[in-house]
């Protein structure tokens, strides 16, 4: 085969044609270094461009370092910039070469041209070589006093670079104090902004080791500094305005007049064209008025128009960022945005991520007056070519129905979805119909009539199939073919890959058996046998539990598996109130866009002083009984657990997977069912006989299911040992500051006594009671059934504070507390004192 033809293309001027190219550059630069001939600067520019291009593509050109420095002795600012770029790139990896640049950079720092002085100072501070910090102090001190604002701006950032190279050198030279004076006195707004940014970073780093730095950091958010910056905010750049507004958001005003003065100063910032400035201003308004309920609501009304304007203007990415913040506010106060629901309608040309967020907001703002229009709009989206958006729209319709707004019309719409004959529409609609029936059982007749016409073969998605199976078991008495449909599904047990579907199938067959025994007996035997042979542990455990429960007592089994229907009043929220409040505290940050607090997506070293557990509110610990390993005080039962006592687990070791010791039927894969005579005799055991002869090992199961067997009473808790100060005093502003700074040391949820719930008609009743135990309230609010309190207490022997947020729901008789303490080691003891005081509320 002939060799490929040689390319006739000439080499690119930016690529070296051979190994000697860099050597040629070096010789040419040396020839031009001392030349003063006309046009020499133009020749230098061409050579400098080649050097920079080689450096950019990764070619080592350190050999021309000396020649580049020699050629920089010129007044041409373009050559200066290219030389500084070259020097800054190689100085850190070649400290010895960097030493050669010190003289010419220091000389340029005294140049007559302020642009050259600034560029030279920036390059000098960018060398980042620890051995050369002594050469930076002099030029930086001169730069901070320079007459030109550009040089001062560069010098301020140079101080910050010096701090990161050698913090001690920066502090010893009193540069932070110089920056403070510049921040308050310099006429140039960019210099002031750079000083503020540098001081925040320096003092935040030094605060952990220096009390003086901590005081200086606190002084940054003092009233004189805040008002000085706010009075000049109009002349700052957009970046600087955001920096100042972030600082103002941390300020604790002394009184309401202070709050209104700041809001009046920032009123025009809400009309700014830059979205970052508007969001930073909104954060200030929201945080300043948190303690003023009426004014806080007026702030929502005031910021609504600017945010809606930002959403409709700009790129989709900017719209999404603003919309994420608007979504957070809508979730906190949906009634304020209810009249503006049309702003959240989806446009055909919007990206899917924007549409999804708008659908969530439409769901949140739905109320009695706008439900019909919103649901009508959402139903249009169900036919969207974008399948994920179509799914989301159907879910949104279901969520609105669960909010009890115009349920009649919404149920009809959902049933129409089932008739659309689109797989994904049918799947989503089935899941929603299941939730509707759990909350509105009275709609079962209309829903089951439509669901009964759906073939199980056409439903493939696991969630939808599980929902259909649930309805077949729950309403099998109203669906003529329910036992036969379930039987056909059991026959295809091995073809069903979803464990969730198999779990639902087991429960549905059990429910159907108690409503239509003759038709379901064979299917029940096959289901239990298949479940016991299942490779998935949860499926096996549930089948085993049902089998042993049937052996124990059929009537008890019916009460456990098929209890009277109770409508679900509230569905669990996906995010806890703690998470939502934390996101709100981080307004105008990525936390809002990600819809999760920063500690969930940042590294530990960037989390700052706050650290939270990923699972909040699950800190309650229950004692275990020494006899059978079953919690004796309280058990949160999960039907997927293996319901075996400790002794039975020991006996089962060494047996096969299905365990013949359990007397379970074996699954042969073909005709798995109970023999008719044996099954009838097995299931006909009377409850008295079973109770009298039941093995002791089953008592653990009975106790876990709450079947009325006596439980060992829990020992009375010892009296609290922590002593509190009888007349504790804490200023509201100090409480608010401590609440922001201290991490949560304990988060718990516990039940209140019925007498306490009955006595809590107004917040004042609880305040007087807790005060008798030296626990004082600093703020309270809410109305039945939700009350919110902020308490504080102090140790009797030392000035250590305990701060408590307590949320009480009288409808569920639950109290949630979050404790923050100066001394976190005593949080548990204070929690005992607090719970003891709260448990006595309302008790005569």
RATAKA-V509925 format. One record per backbone hydrogen bond with DSSP energy under -0.5 kcal/mol. CO is the residue of the C=O (numbers start at 0). NH is the residue of the N-H. E is the energy in kcal/mol with one decimal. If there is no record, write none. Layout:
BEGIN
co->{CO | CO}
nh->{NH | NH}
e->{E | E}
END
This chain:
BEGIN
co->{11 | 17 | 19 | 20 | 21 | 22 | 23 | 24 | 25 | 26 | 27 | 28 | 29 | 31 | 36 | 38 | 39 | 40 | 41 | 42 | 43 | 44 | 45 | 46 | 47 | 48 | 49 | 50 | 51 | 52 | 53 | 54 | 58 | 60 | 61 | 63 | 64 | 65 | 66 | 67 | 68 | 69 | 71 | 74 | 75 | 76 | 77 | 78 | 79 | 80 | 81 | 82 | 83 | 84 | 85 | 86 | 87 | 89 | 93 | 93 | 94 | 95 | 96 | 97 | 97 | 98 | 100 | 101 | 102 | 103 | 104 | 106 | 107 | 111 | 112 | 113 | 114 | 115 | 116 | 117 | 118 | 119 | 120 | 121 | 123 | 127 | 128 | 129 | 131 | 132 | 132 | 133 | 134 | 135 | 136 | 137 | 138 | 139 | 140 | 141 | 142 | 147 | 148 | 149 | 150 | 151 | 152 | 153 | 154 | 155 | 156 | 157 | 158 | 159 | 160 | 161 | 165 | 166 | 167 | 168 | 169 | 170 | 173 | 174 | 175 | 176 | 177 | 178 | 179 | 180 | 181 | 187 | 188 | 189 | 190 | 191 | 192 | 193 | 194 | 195 | 196 | 197 | 198 | 199 | 200 | 201 | 202 | 205 | 205 | 209 | 210 | 211 | 212 | 213 | 214 | 215 | 217 | 218 | 221 | 222 | 223 | 224 | 225 | 226 | 227 | 228 | 229 | 231 | 231 | 232 | 236 | 237 | 238 | 239 | 240 | 241 | 242 | 243 | 244 | 246 | 247 | 250 | 254 | 255 | 256 | 257 | 258 | 259 | 260 | 261 | 262 | 263 | 265 | 265 | 266 | 267 | 268 | 273 | 274 | 275 | 276 | 277 | 278 | 279 | 280 | 281 | 282 | 283 | 284 | 286 | 288 | 290 | 291 | 292 | 293 | 294 | 295 | 296 | 297 | 298 | 299 | 300 | 301 | 302 | 303 | 304 | 305 | 306 | 307 | 308 | 309 | 314 | 315 | 316 | 317 | 318 | 319 | 320 | 321 | 322 | 323 | 324 | 325 | 326 | 327 | 328 | 332 | 332 | 333 | 334 | 336 | 337 | 339 | 340 | 341 | 346 | 350 | 351 | 352 | 353 | 354 | 355 | 356 | 357 | 358 | 359 | 360 | 361 | 366 | 366 | 369 | 370 | 371 | 372 | 373 | 374 | 375 | 376 | 377 | 379 | 380 | 384 | 385 | 386 | 387 | 388 | 389 | 390 | 391 | 392 | 393 | 394 | 395 | 396 | 397 | 398 | 399 | 399 | 400 | 403 | 405 | 406 | 407 | 408 | 409 | 410 | 411 | 412 | 413 | 414 | 415 | 416 | 421 | 422 | 423 | 424 | 425 | 426 | 427 | 428 | 429 | 430 | 431 | 432 | 433 | 434 | 435 | 437 | 439 | 440 | 442 | 443 | 444 | 445 | 446 | 446 | 447 | 449 | 450 | 454 | 455 | 457 | 460 | 461 | 462 | 463 | 464 | 465 | 466 | 467 | 468 | 469 | 470 | 472 | 474 | 474 | 477 | 478 | 480 | 481 | 482 | 483 | 484 | 485 | 486 | 487 | 489 | 491 | 491 | 492 | 494 | 496 | 497 | 498 | 499 | 500 | 501 | 502 | 503 | 504 | 505 | 506 | 507 | 508 | 509 | 510 | 511 | 511 | 515 | 516 | 516 | 519 | 520 | 521 | 522 | 523 | 524 | 525 | 526 | 527 | 528 | 530 | 535 | 536 | 537 | 538 | 539 | 540 | 541 | 542 | 543 | 544 | 545 | 546 | 547 | 548 | 552 | 553 | 554 | 555 | 556 | 557 | 575 | 576 | 577 | 578 | 579 | 580 | 581 | 583 | 588 | 588 | 589 | 590 | 590 | 596 | 597 | 597 | 602 | 603 | 606 | 613 | 614 | 622 | 622 | 624 | 627 | 629 | 634 | 637 | 640 | 641 | 644 | 645 | 646 | 647 | 648 | 649 | 651 | 658 | 658 | 659 | 665 | 670 | 674 | 675 | 676 | 677 | 678 | 679 | 681 | 684 | 685 | 686 | 687 | 688 | 689 | 694 | 695 | 696 | 697 | 698 | 699 | 700 | 701 | 701 | 702 | 722 | 724 | 730 | 731 | 732 | 733 | 734 | 735 | 736 | 737 | 745 | 747 | 749 | 752 | 753 | 754 | 755 | 758 | 761 | 761 | 762 | 762 | 763 | 764 | 765 | 766 | 767 | 768 | 769 | 769 | 770 | 773 | 775 | 778 | 780 | 782 | 784 | 784 | 785 | 786 | 787 | 788 | 789 | 789 | 790 | 791 | 792 | 793 | 797 | 799 | 800 | 801 | 802 | 803 | 803 | 804 | 805 | 805 | 806 | 807 | 807 | 808 | 808 | 812 | 813 | 814 | 815 | 816 | 817 | 818 | 818 | 819 | 821 | 822 | 823 | 825 | 826 | 827 | 828 | 829 | 830 | 831 | 832 | 833 | 834 | 835 | 837 | 839 | 841}
nh->{14 | 20 | 23 | 24 | 25 | 26 | 27 | 28 | 29 | 30 | 31 | 32 | 33 | 34 | 39 | 42 | 43 | 44 | 45 | 46 | 47 | 48 | 49 | 50 | 51 | 52 | 53 | 54 | 55 | 56 | 58 | 57 | 60 | 63 | 64 | 67 | 68 | 69 | 70 | 71 | 71 | 72 | 73 | 76 | 79 | 80 | 81 | 82 | 83 | 84 | 85 | 86 | 87 | 88 | 89 | 90 | 91 | 93 | 96 | 97 | 98 | 99 | 99 | 100 | 101 | 101 | 104 | 105 | 106 | 107 | 108 | 109 | 110 | 113 | 116 | 117 | 118 | 119 | 120 | 121 | 122 | 123 | 124 | 125 | 126 | 129 | 131 | 132 | 134 | 135 | 136 | 137 | 138 | 139 | 140 | 141 | 142 | 143 | 144 | 144 | 145 | 151 | 152 | 153 | 154 | 155 | 156 | 157 | 158 | 159 | 160 | 161 | 162 | 163 | 164 | 165 | 169 | 170 | 171 | 172 | 174 | 173 | 177 | 178 | 179 | 180 | 181 | 182 | 183 | 184 | 185 | 191 | 192 | 193 | 194 | 195 | 196 | 197 | 198 | 199 | 200 | 201 | 202 | 203 | 204 | 205 | 206 | 208 | 209 | 213 | 214 | 215 | 216 | 217 | 218 | 219 | 220 | 221 | 225 | 226 | 227 | 228 | 229 | 230 | 231 | 231 | 232 | 234 | 235 | 235 | 240 | 241 | 242 | 243 | 244 | 245 | 246 | 247 | 248 | 249 | 250 | 252 | 258 | 259 | 260 | 261 | 262 | 263 | 264 | 265 | 266 | 266 | 268 | 269 | 269 | 270 | 271 | 277 | 278 | 279 | 280 | 281 | 282 | 283 | 284 | 285 | 286 | 287 | 288 | 289 | 291 | 292 | 295 | 296 | 297 | 298 | 299 | 300 | 301 | 302 | 303 | 304 | 305 | 306 | 307 | 308 | 309 | 310 | 311 | 312 | 312 | 318 | 319 | 320 | 321 | 322 | 323 | 324 | 325 | 326 | 327 | 328 | 329 | 330 | 331 | 332 | 335 | 336 | 336 | 337 | 339 | 340 | 342 | 343 | 344 | 349 | 354 | 355 | 356 | 357 | 358 | 359 | 360 | 361 | 362 | 363 | 364 | 365 | 369 | 370 | 373 | 374 | 375 | 376 | 377 | 378 | 379 | 380 | 381 | 382 | 383 | 386 | 389 | 390 | 391 | 392 | 393 | 394 | 395 | 396 | 397 | 398 | 399 | 400 | 401 | 402 | 402 | 404 | 403 | 405 | 409 | 410 | 411 | 412 | 413 | 414 | 415 | 416 | 417 | 418 | 418 | 419 | 425 | 426 | 427 | 428 | 429 | 430 | 431 | 432 | 433 | 434 | 435 | 436 | 437 | 438 | 439 | 567 | 442 | 443 | 446 | 447 | 448 | 449 | 449 | 450 | 451 | 452 | 453 | 457 | 458 | 459 | 464 | 465 | 466 | 467 | 468 | 469 | 470 | 471 | 472 | 473 | 474 | 475 | 477 | 478 | 479 | 481 | 484 | 485 | 486 | 487 | 488 | 489 | 490 | 491 | 492 | 494 | 495 | 495 | 496 | 498 | 501 | 502 | 503 | 504 | 505 | 506 | 507 | 508 | 509 | 510 | 511 | 512 | 513 | 514 | 514 | 515 | 519 | 519 | 520 | 523 | 524 | 525 | 526 | 527 | 528 | 529 | 530 | 531 | 532 | 533 | 539 | 540 | 541 | 542 | 543 | 544 | 545 | 546 | 547 | 548 | 549 | 550 | 551 | 552 | 556 | 557 | 558 | 559 | 560 | 561 | 579 | 580 | 581 | 582 | 583 | 584 | 585 | 586 | 591 | 592 | 593 | 594 | 595 | 599 | 600 | 601 | 605 | 606 | 609 | 615 | 617 | 631 | 632 | 628 | 645 | 624 | 636 | 640 | 642 | 643 | 648 | 649 | 650 | 651 | 652 | 652 | 654 | 661 | 663 | 662 | 667 | 672 | 678 | 679 | 680 | 681 | 682 | 683 | 684 | 553 | 689 | 690 | 691 | 692 | 693 | 697 | 698 | 699 | 701 | 702 | 703 | 704 | 705 | 706 | 705 | 795 | 727 | 734 | 735 | 736 | 737 | 738 | 739 | 740 | 741 | 818 | 816 | 814 | 756 | 757 | 758 | 759 | 760 | 764 | 765 | 765 | 766 | 767 | 768 | 769 | 770 | 771 | 771 | 772 | 774 | 773 | 775 | 791 | 789 | 787 | 785 | 786 | 809 | 782 | 807 | 780 | 805 | 777 | 778 | 803 | 775 | 801 | 724 | 799 | 794 | 821 | 792 | 819 | 790 | 805 | 817 | 788 | 807 | 815 | 786 | 809 | 812 | 813 | 751 | 808 | 749 | 806 | 747 | 804 | 744 | 745 | 802 | 823 | 825 | 826 | 829 | 830 | 831 | 832 | 833 | 834 | 835 | 836 | 837 | 838 | 839 | 840 | 842 | 843}
e->{-1.6 | -1.4 | -2.4 | -2.1 | -2.3 | -2.2 | -2.4 | -2.7 | -1.9 | -1.8 | -1.7 | -1.0 | -0.6 | -0.5 | -1.6 | -1.4 | -2.4 | -2.1 | -1.7 | -2.0 | -3.2 | -2.5 | -1.7 | -2.2 | -2.6 | -2.4 | -2.5 | -2.4 | -2.1 | -1.6 | -2.5 | -1.1 | -0.6 | -1.3 | -1.8 | -2.3 | -2.0 | -2.2 | -2.2 | -0.7 | -0.7 | -1.2 | -2.5 | -0.6 | -1.9 | -2.4 | -2.0 | -2.4 | -2.8 | -2.1 | -2.0 | -2.8 | -2.6 | -1.3 | -1.5 | -1.8 | -0.5 | -1.3 | -0.6 | -1.7 | -1.4 | -0.5 | -1.1 | -1.4 | -0.6 | -0.7 | -2.3 | -2.7 | -2.1 | -2.0 | -1.6 | -1.2 | -1.7 | -0.6 | -2.2 | -2.5 | -2.3 | -2.7 | -2.2 | -2.3 | -2.3 | -2.6 | -2.2 | -1.0 | -0.9 | -0.5 | -1.9 | -1.2 | -1.4 | -1.7 | -0.9 | -0.5 | -0.6 | -2.3 | -2.5 | -2.3 | -2.6 | -2.3 | -0.7 | -0.6 | -1.1 | -1.7 | -2.4 | -2.2 | -2.4 | -2.2 | -1.5 | -2.1 | -1.9 | -1.3 | -2.0 | -2.5 | -2.3 | -1.7 | -1.3 | -3.4 | -1.7 | -2.4 | -2.8 | -1.5 | -1.6 | -1.8 | -1.7 | -2.6 | -1.9 | -1.9 | -2.2 | -2.6 | -1.5 | -1.9 | -2.8 | -1.8 | -2.3 | -2.3 | -2.3 | -2.4 | -2.3 | -2.6 | -2.8 | -2.2 | -1.7 | -2.7 | -2.8 | -1.6 | -1.5 | -2.0 | -1.6 | -1.5 | -2.0 | -1.7 | -2.2 | -2.4 | -2.4 | -2.0 | -2.1 | -1.1 | -1.2 | -1.7 | -2.4 | -2.6 | -2.1 | -2.2 | -2.5 | -2.1 | -0.5 | -0.8 | -1.1 | -1.6 | -0.6 | -0.8 | -2.6 | -2.0 | -1.8 | -2.5 | -2.7 | -2.1 | -1.4 | -2.3 | -1.9 | -1.2 | -1.6 | -0.7 | -1.5 | -2.5 | -2.2 | -2.0 | -2.3 | -2.2 | -2.0 | -1.6 | -0.6 | -0.6 | -1.2 | -0.6 | -1.3 | -1.4 | -1.4 | -1.7 | -2.5 | -2.2 | -2.2 | -2.4 | -2.1 | -1.6 | -2.3 | -2.7 | -2.4 | -2.3 | -1.3 | -0.8 | -1.5 | -0.6 | -2.9 | -2.0 | -1.8 | -2.1 | -1.6 | -1.7 | -2.1 | -2.6 | -0.9 | -0.6 | -0.6 | -1.8 | -2.2 | -2.1 | -2.0 | -2.0 | -1.5 | -0.6 | -0.8 | -2.6 | -2.4 | -1.9 | -2.4 | -2.9 | -2.2 | -1.3 | -2.4 | -2.6 | -1.6 | -1.9 | -2.6 | -2.1 | -1.2 | -2.3 | -1.1 | -0.7 | -0.6 | -0.5 | -1.3 | -1.0 | -1.7 | -1.7 | -1.4 | -1.5 | -1.9 | -2.6 | -1.4 | -2.1 | -2.2 | -1.7 | -1.7 | -2.5 | -1.9 | -1.6 | -2.2 | -0.7 | -0.6 | -1.5 | -2.3 | -2.9 | -2.2 | -1.9 | -2.5 | -2.3 | -1.0 | -1.1 | -0.9 | -1.0 | -2.1 | -1.1 | -2.2 | -2.6 | -2.3 | -2.4 | -1.8 | -2.3 | -2.3 | -2.0 | -2.0 | -2.4 | -2.2 | -2.0 | -1.8 | -0.5 | -1.1 | -0.9 | -1.5 | -0.6 | -1.5 | -2.7 | -1.6 | -1.7 | -2.5 | -2.3 | -1.6 | -1.6 | -1.2 | -0.6 | -0.9 | -1.7 | -2.9 | -2.5 | -2.2 | -2.4 | -2.3 | -1.6 | -1.9 | -2.7 | -2.0 | -1.7 | -2.5 | -2.4 | -1.6 | -1.4 | -3.9 | -2.4 | -2.0 | -1.8 | -2.2 | -3.0 | -1.3 | -1.0 | -0.6 | -2.8 | -2.5 | -1.1 | -1.8 | -1.4 | -1.0 | -0.7 | -2.8 | -2.7 | -2.0 | -2.4 | -2.5 | -2.2 | -2.0 | -2.0 | -2.0 | -2.9 | -2.3 | -0.8 | -1.3 | -0.8 | -0.6 | -1.5 | -2.5 | -2.4 | -2.0 | -2.0 | -1.8 | -2.2 | -1.8 | -0.9 | -1.8 | -1.1 | -0.6 | -1.4 | -0.7 | -0.6 | -1.7 | -2.3 | -2.3 | -2.3 | -2.0 | -2.0 | -2.8 | -2.3 | -1.9 | -2.4 | -2.6 | -2.1 | -1.3 | -0.8 | -0.6 | -3.0 | -1.2 | -0.7 | -1.6 | -2.7 | -2.1 | -2.1 | -2.5 | -2.7 | -2.2 | -2.5 | -2.6 | -2.3 | -1.3 | -1.2 | -2.4 | -2.7 | -2.3 | -2.3 | -2.3 | -2.5 | -2.7 | -2.3 | -2.6 | -2.4 | -2.3 | -1.9 | -1.7 | -2.3 | -2.0 | -2.2 | -1.8 | -1.9 | -3.2 | -2.2 | -2.0 | -2.5 | -2.0 | -2.3 | -2.2 | -2.2 | -1.1 | -1.4 | -1.1 | -0.9 | -2.9 | -1.1 | -1.6 | -1.7 | -1.5 | -1.0 | -1.4 | -1.3 | -0.7 | -0.6 | -0.6 | -1.0 | -0.6 | -1.4 | -0.9 | -1.1 | -1.1 | -2.3 | -0.9 | -2.0 | -1.9 | -1.9 | -2.0 | -1.9 | -0.6 | -0.8 | -1.9 | -2.0 | -0.5 | -1.9 | -0.6 | -0.7 | -3.0 | -2.3 | -2.1 | -2.6 | -2.9 | -0.5 | -0.8 | -0.6 | -2.4 | -2.4 | -2.2 | -2.6 | -1.4 | -1.4 | -1.3 | -0.8 | -2.4 | -2.6 | -2.1 | -2.1 | -0.5 | -1.9 | -0.9 | -2.1 | -0.6 | -2.4 | -2.5 | -2.2 | -2.5 | -2.6 | -1.5 | -1.7 | -3.0 | -3.0 | -2.7 | -2.8 | -2.2 | -2.2 | -1.8 | -1.1 | -2.0 | -0.9 | -0.7 | -0.6 | -1.7 | -2.0 | -1.3 | -2.7 | -1.8 | -0.9 | -0.7 | -1.2 | -2.0 | -1.7 | -0.5 | -2.8 | -2.7 | -2.4 | -1.8 | -0.5 | -2.8 | -0.9 | -2.6 | -1.9 | -2.8 | -3.2 | -1.2 | -2.6 | -2.5 | -2.7 | -3.2 | -1.9 | -2.0 | -2.1 | -1.8 | -2.8 | -2.2 | -0.5 | -2.0 | -2.7 | -0.5 | -2.9 | -2.4 | -0.6 | -1.1 | -1.5 | -2.5 | -2.5 | -2.2 | -2.8 | -2.3 | -2.3 | -2.4 | -1.4 | -3.4 | -0.7 | -1.5 | -1.5 | -2.2 | -2.5 | -1.9 | -1.8 | -2.9 | -2.9 | -2.3 | -2.3 | -2.6 | -2.3 | -0.9 | -1.2 | -1.5 | -0.5}
END
